[in-house]
Amino acid sequence: MSSTPEVDEVKKAIEIVSQAFSDKDYGTALTLLKPLADAGIAEALGMLGLAYKVGAGVEPDGVKAVELLQKAVELGDALAAHNLAVLYQTGMANMEMNELASRKYSQLALEMGADVEEFE
């Protein structure tokens, strides 16, 4: 299956965003990420959700993180399911722990084909 120029552009943008987050260049990362998330790109929604989970360039916000991660999961992002499982397992300031939800999303991540060890 060949990729389209649009798919290649999105992959390239996601790689740039990922590198910007790694470099702690949150301004660049968020500037590039928000339009992708607004366009409904699953991986971008998951990355933005993770940013809200860990406070990378934004104020940590568990409610916003869950909202974005759930959208990403609905669009097929296995990493987002894993991150939701971890969020529910650990909780955060405005998001309580929920062991049942954590198990649900952990199982879903595996069913979606996530190689969980890849994310550890």
SVG drawing of the C-alpha trace seen along z (x, -y; Angstrom):
<svg xmlns="http://www.w3.org/2000/svg" viewBox="-14 -29 31 37">
<polyline fill="none" stroke="black" stroke-width="0.4" points="0.0,0.0 1.6,-3.3 1.3,-6.4 -0.2,-9.6 1.6,-13.0 -0.9,-14.0 0.0,-10.9 3.7,-11.6 3.2,-15.2 1.4,-14.1 4.1,-11.6 6.8,-14.2 5.0,-16.7 4.5,-14.1 8.2,-13.3 9.0,-17.0 6.6,-17.4 8.0,-14.3 11.6,-15.7 10.5,-19.1 8.9,-17.5 12.1,-15.5 14.1,-18.7 11.7,-20.4 10.8,-22.9 7.2,-22.9 6.3,-26.1 7.3,-24.6 5.7,-21.2 2.4,-22.7 2.2,-25.1 2.6,-22.2 0.5,-19.8 -2.7,-21.7 -3.7,-22.0 -3.1,-18.3 -5.2,-17.5 -7.9,-19.9 -7.9,-17.9 -8.6,-14.7 -5.3,-13.0 -5.3,-10.2 -1.6,-10.3 -1.7,-14.1 -4.7,-13.9 -2.8,-11.3 0.4,-13.4 -1.6,-16.5 -3.4,-14.4 -0.1,-13.2 1.2,-16.8 -1.8,-17.7 -1.1,-14.6 2.6,-15.5 2.4,-19.3 4.6,-19.6 4.2,-23.2 0.7,-23.4 -0.7,-23.3 -1.3,-19.7 -5.0,-18.9 -6.3,-15.4 -9.8,-16.1 -8.4,-17.6 -5.9,-14.7 -8.6,-12.1 -10.8,-13.9 -8.0,-14.0 -6.7,-10.6 -10.2,-9.1 -10.7,-10.8 -7.3,-9.3 -8.3,-5.9 -11.6,-6.1 -9.6,-6.9 -7.4,-3.9 -4.3,-5.1 -3.0,-2.2 -0.5,-4.4 -3.3,-6.7 -5.1,-3.7 -1.9,-2.7 -1.5,-6.3 -5.1,-6.4 -4.5,-3.2 -1.4,-4.7 -3.3,-8.0 -6.2,-6.1 -3.7,-3.9 -1.7,-6.9 -4.3,-9.7 -3.4,-13.3 -4.5,-16.5 -7.9,-16.9 -8.3,-13.2 -8.8,-10.4 -7.3,-7.0 -9.7,-4.4 -8.4,-0.8 -11.3,0.5 -10.8,-2.1 -7.0,-1.4 -7.5,2.3 -10.1,1.6 -7.7,-0.7 -4.7,1.5 -6.6,4.5 -7.8,2.3 -4.2,1.2 -3.2,4.8 -6.2,5.6 -5.3,2.7 -1.9,4.2 0.1,2.0 3.5,3.3 3.4,2.0 7.0,2.6 7.8,0.2 6.2,-2.6 7.9,-1.8"/>
</svg>
